[in-house]
Amino acid sequence: MLPAAGPRWVVGPLPYTGPMRVIAGTYRSRLLVSPRGTATRPTSDRLRETLFNIISPRIAGCLFVDLYAGTGAVGIEAISRGAAHVWMAENAPQALAAINANLAALKITRNVTIEDRGTGALLQRLAKLEKPLDVVFLDPPYEAQAEYEGTLNFFGSVRGRELLAPGAVVIAEHSSKGELPKRFGGLAHTRKLRQGDAALSFYSVPEARSSSESE
């Protein structure tokens, strides 16, 4: 079951107030814009730096997906660091305007696809790809449990796992006060990293063990 293509929203604290920038790569230190108010909660520079420090060996030449993309900062970071192609899903008008403004300011016109109908629509498009995905990042509103469950259950399903390359990683940003399940179908939790109010949970499809190893 694909997640609903609902609007991106956030309730309560955790508004982003500071300036944003690209951390490393081709567009290092370039500033990024973010919509005013609390309707969009971009991944902070510090957490984004931590994320890419962990996954940096995977980025060059990879196929990267940024779901619930907000300002596009995570996807742009992947492009800056050499991803072969980045897909972003976002359907909130202010966030889409920020994504387009950031791409235009950096003059990024290639190797990026924006799906403005939301995550469900992008997953349907990705299912038609000939090459599998290497990195999937999702950052729904922290309170949107259905979005987390729908997206992670999809990638844990037979259909979703077929979209993932061997050794691919699926990463969910969420509140550090909450826990995500350890398993979504064939998708298994491998690591959790907390940083302030936010946390990153890493999932992958376990490699099949040989018969000799299982004995």
FIKE-575615 format. One record per residue (C-alpha): residue number from 1; residue in one letter; x negated, y negated, z. Coordinates in nm, 3 decimals. Layout:
BEGIN
- nr:rest:east:north:up
- NUM:A:X:Y:Z .
...
This chain:
BEGIN
- nr:rest:east:north:up
- 1:M:0.000:0.000:0.000 .
- 2:L:-0.140:-0.339:-0.101 .
- 3:P:-0.137:-0.627:0.147 .
- 4:A:0.122:-0.898:0.102 .
- 5:A:0.017:-1.206:-0.091 .
- 6:G:0.124:-1.444:0.184 .
- 7:P:-0.015:-1.792:0.247 .
- 8:R:-0.334:-1.844:0.446 .
- 9:W:-0.256:-1.997:0.783 .
- 10:V:-0.387:-2.009:1.138 .
- 11:V:-0.217:-2.076:1.470 .
- 12:G:-0.386:-2.204:1.783 .
- 13:P:-0.751:-2.304:1.830 .
- 14:L:-1.058:-2.236:1.616 .
- 15:P:-1.035:-2.536:1.378 .
- 16:Y:-1.352:-2.599:1.180 .
- 17:T:-1.488:-2.947:1.244 .
- 18:G:-1.851:-2.961:1.130 .
- 19:P:-2.011:-3.008:0.789 .
- 20:M:-2.066:-2.698:0.577 .
- 21:R:-2.362:-2.609:0.362 .
- 22:V:-2.502:-2.329:0.151 .
- 23:I:-2.755:-2.145:0.366 .
- 24:A:-3.003:-2.004:0.113 .
- 25:G:-3.073:-1.928:-0.249 .
- 26:T:-3.023:-2.136:-0.563 .
- 27:Y:-2.790:-2.387:-0.394 .
- 28:R:-2.966:-2.394:-0.057 .
- 29:S:-2.868:-2.687:0.169 .
- 30:R:-2.601:-2.814:-0.071 .
- 31:L:-2.296:-2.943:0.114 .
- 32:L:-1.951:-2.786:0.079 .
- 33:V:-1.613:-2.950:0.134 .
- 34:S:-1.337:-2.812:0.355 .
- 35:P:-0.968:-2.910:0.374 .
- 36:R:-0.871:-3.134:0.663 .
- 37:G:-0.671:-2.991:0.950 .
- 38:T:-0.653:-2.635:1.084 .
- 39:A:-0.465:-2.459:0.805 .
- 40:T:-0.796:-2.321:0.673 .
- 41:R:-1.063:-2.178:0.904 .
- 42:P:-1.389:-2.140:0.712 .
- 43:T:-1.656:-1.899:0.828 .
- 44:S:-1.905:-2.115:1.019 .
- 45:D:-2.254:-2.176:0.883 .
- 46:R:-2.404:-1.986:1.176 .
- 47:L:-2.186:-1.679:1.131 .
- 48:R:-2.233:-1.688:0.753 .
- 49:E:-2.610:-1.698:0.802 .
- 50:T:-2.591:-1.400:1.036 .
- 51:L:-2.371:-1.210:0.791 .
- 52:F:-2.607:-1.263:0.499 .
- 53:N:-2.915:-1.185:0.706 .
- 54:I:-2.761:-0.841:0.760 .
- 55:I:-2.645:-0.775:0.404 .
- 56:S:-2.922:-0.959:0.218 .
- 57:P:-3.078:-0.638:0.073 .
- 58:R:-2.745:-0.567:-0.099 .
- 59:I:-2.679:-0.906:-0.259 .
- 60:A:-2.906:-0.942:-0.563 .
- 61:G:-2.716:-0.808:-0.864 .
- 62:C:-2.418:-0.689:-0.658 .
- 63:L:-2.045:-0.710:-0.725 .
- 64:F:-1.902:-0.910:-0.432 .
- 65:V:-1.542:-0.972:-0.326 .
- 66:D:-1.434:-1.258:-0.096 .
- 67:L:-1.074:-1.200:0.018 .
- 68:Y:-0.876:-1.480:0.188 .
- 69:A:-1.157:-1.699:0.059 .
- 70:G:-1.060:-2.033:0.217 .
- 71:T:-1.319:-2.285:0.095 .
- 72:G:-1.510:-2.018:-0.098 .
- 73:A:-1.818:-2.064:0.122 .
- 74:V:-1.888:-1.691:0.160 .
- 75:G:-1.845:-1.619:-0.210 .
- 76:I:-2.056:-1.921:-0.305 .
- 77:E:-2.329:-1.802:-0.067 .
- 78:A:-2.327:-1.468:-0.247 .
- 79:I:-2.358:-1.643:-0.585 .
- 80:S:-2.641:-1.860:-0.452 .
- 81:R:-2.829:-1.549:-0.341 .
- 82:G:-2.800:-1.371:-0.675 .
- 83:A:-2.477:-1.170:-0.682 .
- 84:A:-2.395:-1.058:-1.035 .
- 85:H:-2.028:-1.150:-0.999 .
- 86:V:-1.802:-1.274:-0.721 .
- 87:W:-1.423:-1.244:-0.704 .
- 88:M:-1.234:-1.474:-0.467 .
- 89:A:-0.870:-1.443:-0.360 .
- 90:E:-0.689:-1.746:-0.217 .
- 91:N:-0.339:-1.885:-0.267 .
- 92:A:-0.320:-2.187:-0.033 .
- 93:P:-0.320:-2.505:-0.251 .
- 94:Q:-0.555:-2.707:-0.027 .
- 95:A:-0.801:-2.420:0.001 .
- 96:L:-0.792:-2.361:-0.376 .
- 97:A:-0.863:-2.731:-0.429 .
- 98:A:-1.166:-2.700:-0.198 .
- 99:I:-1.293:-2.391:-0.383 .
- 100:N:-1.265:-2.564:-0.719 .
- 101:A:-1.427:-2.881:-0.584 .
- 102:N:-1.719:-2.684:-0.440 .
- 103:L:-1.773:-2.486:-0.759 .
- 104:A:-1.757:-2.805:-0.967 .
- 105:A:-2.002:-2.990:-0.740 .
- 106:L:-2.250:-2.704:-0.771 .
- 107:K:-2.178:-2.667:-1.144 .
- 108:I:-2.096:-2.299:-1.103 .
- 109:T:-1.909:-2.196:-1.415 .
- 110:R:-2.015:-1.834:-1.460 .
- 111:N:-2.007:-1.508:-1.265 .
- 112:V:-1.706:-1.606:-1.056 .
- 113:T:-1.336:-1.521:-1.078 .
- 114:I:-1.065:-1.693:-0.872 .
- 115:E:-0.732:-1.518:-0.810 .
- 116:D:-0.484:-1.783:-0.699 .
- 117:R:-0.200:-1.537:-0.626 .
- 118:G:-0.372:-1.391:-0.321 .
- 119:T:-0.537:-1.072:-0.207 .
- 120:G:-0.276:-0.823:-0.329 .
- 121:A:-0.294:-0.958:-0.682 .
- 122:L:-0.674:-0.948:-0.684 .
- 123:L:-0.683:-0.588:-0.562 .
- 124:Q:-0.458:-0.492:-0.850 .
- 125:R:-0.702:-0.660:-1.092 .
- 126:L:-1.005:-0.497:-0.929 .
- 127:A:-0.846:-0.155:-0.971 .
- 128:K:-0.898:-0.198:-1.347 .
- 129:L:-1.273:-0.265:-1.324 .
- 130:E:-1.512:-0.022:-1.487 .
- 131:K:-1.787:-0.084:-1.229 .
- 132:P:-1.744:-0.027:-0.854 .
- 133:L:-1.778:-0.295:-0.586 .
- 134:D:-2.080:-0.327:-0.358 .
- 135:V:-1.962:-0.571:-0.088 .
- 136:V:-1.610:-0.666:0.022 .
- 137:F:-1.561:-0.945:0.276 .
- 138:L:-1.222:-1.029:0.423 .
- 139:D:-1.130:-1.312:0.656 .
- 140:P:-0.752:-1.329:0.703 .
- 141:P:-0.598:-1.551:0.969 .
- 142:Y:-0.700:-1.392:1.298 .
- 143:E:-0.335:-1.347:1.400 .
- 144:A:-0.232:-1.179:1.073 .
- 145:Q:-0.255:-0.815:1.183 .
- 146:A:-0.062:-0.696:0.879 .
- 147:E:-0.323:-0.850:0.647 .
- 148:Y:-0.610:-0.672:0.823 .
- 149:E:-0.424:-0.341:0.830 .
- 150:G:-0.295:-0.366:0.474 .
- 151:T:-0.633:-0.456:0.321 .
- 152:L:-0.845:-0.212:0.523 .
- 153:N:-0.593:0.069:0.477 .
- 154:F:-0.606:0.006:0.104 .
- 155:F:-0.986:0.041:0.091 .
- 156:G:-0.957:0.351:0.310 .
- 157:S:-0.709:0.512:0.070 .
- 158:V:-0.810:0.735:-0.218 .
- 159:R:-0.728:0.459:-0.465 .
- 160:G:-0.921:0.199:-0.269 .
- 161:R:-1.227:0.417:-0.215 .
- 162:E:-1.252:0.465:-0.590 .
- 163:L:-1.322:0.091:-0.617 .
- 164:L:-1.625:0.114:-0.387 .
- 165:A:-1.977:0.201:-0.500 .
- 166:P:-2.168:0.466:-0.303 .
- 167:G:-2.299:0.294:0.010 .
- 168:A:-2.066:-0.005:-0.030 .
- 169:V:-1.976:-0.207:0.278 .
- 170:V:-1.642:-0.364:0.375 .
- 171:I:-1.673:-0.643:0.632 .
- 172:A:-1.387:-0.802:0.827 .
- 173:E:-1.421:-1.127:1.019 .
- 174:H:-1.186:-1.142:1.317 .
- 175:S:-1.148:-1.282:1.668 .
- 176:S:-1.417:-1.164:1.909 .
- 177:K:-1.141:-1.112:2.166 .
- 178:G:-0.981:-0.835:1.962 .
- 179:E:-1.079:-0.492:1.835 .
- 180:L:-1.005:-0.343:1.496 .
- 181:P:-0.940:0.031:1.467 .
- 182:K:-1.242:0.256:1.418 .
- 183:R:-1.091:0.422:1.115 .
- 184:F:-0.872:0.325:0.820 .
- 185:G:-0.819:0.642:0.618 .
- 186:G:-1.158:0.729:0.470 .
- 187:L:-1.310:0.400:0.586 .
- 188:A:-1.512:0.429:0.909 .
- 189:H:-1.631:0.154:1.145 .
- 190:T:-2.011:0.140:1.163 .
- 191:R:-2.099:-0.182:1.346 .
- 192:K:-1.954:-0.482:1.529 .
- 193:L:-2.130:-0.813:1.578 .
- 194:R:-1.992:-1.087:1.805 .
- 195:Q:-2.081:-1.454:1.775 .
- 196:G:-1.883:-1.702:1.984 .
- 197:D:-1.511:-1.682:1.905 .
- 198:A:-1.570:-1.473:1.594 .
- 199:A:-1.677:-1.117:1.524 .
- 200:L:-1.775:-0.913:1.220 .
- 201:S:-1.670:-0.550:1.189 .
- 202:F:-1.850:-0.339:0.927 .
- 203:Y:-1.691:-0.040:0.755 .
- 204:S:-1.811:0.210:0.500 .
- 205:V:-1.715:0.545:0.351 .
- 206:P:-1.925:0.813:0.524 .
- 207:E:-2.144:1.013:0.290 .
- 208:A:-2.036:1.374:0.247 .
- 209:R:-2.257:1.611:0.444 .
- 210:S:-2.405:1.912:0.274 .
- 211:S:-2.289:2.257:0.381 .
- 212:S:-2.626:2.324:0.550 .
- 213:E:-2.603:2.005:0.754 .
- 214:S:-2.249:2.085:0.869 .
- 215:E:-2.341:2.430:0.996 .
